[in-house]
Amino acid sequence: MALDKSAVQDNAQKYAAQGKIPEAIAEWKKLADLLPNDGTPYNAIGDLHLKKNATNDATEAYFKAAAAFRAEGGG
């Protein structure tokens, strides 16, 4: 069964709105695995890590986002 990108993203946003940060991160990681050259999931993961004051994890996610954006030709 194929992963529904829109449904996963909706779940991630729903969890984040409910304050369920680990669950939201898990959903975004599904998209990151599905779309490794898309920086958007990594950027969202970084933002969520910052909400729980996990700066090292956030930095790692932002570096992955930057690499993905660069690979797309965005930098």
Protein Blocks (a to p, Z undefined) as FASTA:
>chain_A
ZZdfklmmmmmmmmmmnopaklmmmmmmmmmmmmmmbmklmmmmmmmmmmnopaklmmmm
mmmmmmmmmmnopZZ
